[in-house]
Amino acid sequence: MSELSIQPGKRIKQLRVMRDMTQEQLAEASKVSISFLGNVERGSKNPTVQTVSKIANALEVTLSDLFSLDLTPPITQEPTTLELHRLLSEYSERIQKLYKK
């Protein structure tokens, strides 16, 4: 299995543990089964974008936080800072695309 398919599961687990959540709590908050969440964290199942979005919302992070290759924790859990972080990530990606042209 590729690192890309394993990486989001590692990140989900890292963020879940940081928030002191059990798999059961995250599964309930994101409306997915506990067994599926466990498989995602281990990298043996690949969730749909819709499911990843539900998990990100339950963890109060952006999708880019889940797919980041940098496994350092996101800046904060506060909604306004989280939104600022999302916007900065989005603008950073846009700037990188402009410089590649």
Contacts in CASP RR format, 6 or more apart in sequence:
PFRMAT RR
TARGET T0000
AUTHOR 0000-0000-0000
METHOD contacts of the structure
MODEL  1
MSELSIQPGKRIKQLRVMRDMTQEQLAEASKVSISFLGNVERGSKNPTVQ
TVSKIANALEVTLSDLFSLDLTPPITQEPTTLELHRLLSEYSERIQKLYK
K
1 43 0 8 1.000
1 44 0 8 1.000
5 43 0 8 1.000
5 46 0 8 1.000
6 43 0 8 1.000
7 67 0 8 1.000
7 69 0 8 1.000
8 40 0 8 1.000
8 47 0 8 1.000
8 52 0 8 1.000
8 66 0 8 1.000
8 67 0 8 1.000
9 40 0 8 1.000
9 41 0 8 1.000
9 42 0 8 1.000
9 43 0 8 1.000
10 41 0 8 1.000
10 43 0 8 1.000
10 71 0 8 1.000
11 65 0 8 1.000
11 66 0 8 1.000
11 67 0 8 1.000
11 68 0 8 1.000
11 71 0 8 1.000
12 26 0 8 1.000
12 37 0 8 1.000
12 40 0 8 1.000
12 41 0 8 1.000
12 55 0 8 1.000
12 59 0 8 1.000
12 66 0 8 1.000
13 41 0 8 1.000
14 71 0 8 1.000
14 73 0 8 1.000
15 59 0 8 1.000
15 61 0 8 1.000
15 65 0 8 1.000
15 66 0 8 1.000
15 73 0 8 1.000
15 74 0 8 1.000
16 22 0 8 1.000
16 23 0 8 1.000
16 26 0 8 1.000
16 41 0 8 1.000
16 59 0 8 1.000
18 73 0 8 1.000
19 59 0 8 1.000
19 60 0 8 1.000
19 77 0 8 1.000
21 29 0 8 1.000
21 59 0 8 1.000
23 34 0 8 1.000
23 37 0 8 1.000
23 38 0 8 1.000
23 41 0 8 1.000
24 34 0 8 1.000
26 37 0 8 1.000
26 55 0 8 1.000
26 58 0 8 1.000
26 59 0 8 1.000
27 33 0 8 1.000
27 34 0 8 1.000
27 36 0 8 1.000
27 37 0 8 1.000
29 58 0 8 1.000
30 37 0 8 1.000
30 51 0 8 1.000
30 54 0 8 1.000
30 55 0 8 1.000
30 57 0 8 1.000
30 58 0 8 1.000
31 54 0 8 1.000
32 40 0 8 1.000
32 47 0 8 1.000
32 51 0 8 1.000
32 54 0 8 1.000
32 55 0 8 1.000
36 45 0 8 1.000
36 47 0 8 1.000
37 55 0 8 1.000
38 45 0 8 1.000
39 45 0 8 1.000
40 46 0 8 1.000
40 47 0 8 1.000
40 51 0 8 1.000
40 55 0 8 1.000
47 55 0 8 1.000
52 63 0 8 1.000
52 66 0 8 1.000
53 63 0 8 1.000
55 66 0 8 1.000
56 62 0 8 1.000
56 63 0 8 1.000
56 65 0 8 1.000
56 66 0 8 1.000
59 66 0 8 1.000
60 77 0 8 1.000
60 79 0 8 1.000
60 82 0 8 1.000
61 74 0 8 1.000
61 82 0 8 1.000
62 74 0 8 1.000
62 82 0 8 1.000
62 85 0 8 1.000
62 86 0 8 1.000
62 89 0 8 1.000
64 86 0 8 1.000
64 89 0 8 1.000
64 90 0 8 1.000
65 74 0 8 1.000
65 85 0 8 1.000
74 82 0 8 1.000
74 85 0 8 1.000
75 81 0 8 1.000
75 82 0 8 1.000
75 85 0 8 1.000
76 82 0 8 1.000
76 85 0 8 1.000
END
